[in-house]
Amino acid sequence: MLKGIYPLTINILSKGKDIALLLARLTIAYGFYNPAMQKWSDMSSVASWFGTLGIPFPTLNAYLAASTELLGVVLLTLGLFTRLISLPLIVVMVVAILTVHLGHGFSAGDNGFEIPLYYMLFLAIFASFGAGKFSLDHLLFGEEQ
């Protein structure tokens, strides 16, 4: 019985893949929006904070992080160059985990690395599977998953 139900179930569930990718992209883009805007609103404070964290070239890296996050918001929302923008956003999350969150453990409630880890996992999915059919990647490049 399961042998017959499983393929049918997979067929039905796979039809939601593109809407799931769209909703995930929009959610992650929204999650990057506030941090990007906060960085841009007071770049000198962010650069100083980066310096206290031991990040080299703190001003340059503050601008790079803020620019990457803001570009990520735009590109993930549009589903444009989704696979490509996912890679530098993963780097931003790795740096955030190593410099800010790791010492606090896993739990998000303790400012741990839980949320940036989830972002990294979603970004890895986007890098691997692309943006889905509801995207400019699909419209412009015919990218299929």
Secondary structure, DSSP 8 states (H G I E B T S, - for coil): -HHHHHHHHHHHHHTTHHHHHHHHHHHHHHHHHHHHHHHHHTHHHHHHHHHHTT-SSHHHHHHHHHHHHHHHHHHHHHTSSHHHHHHHHHHHHHHHIIIIIGGG-S-GGGT-SHHHHHHHHHHHHHHHH-S-SSSHHHHHH----
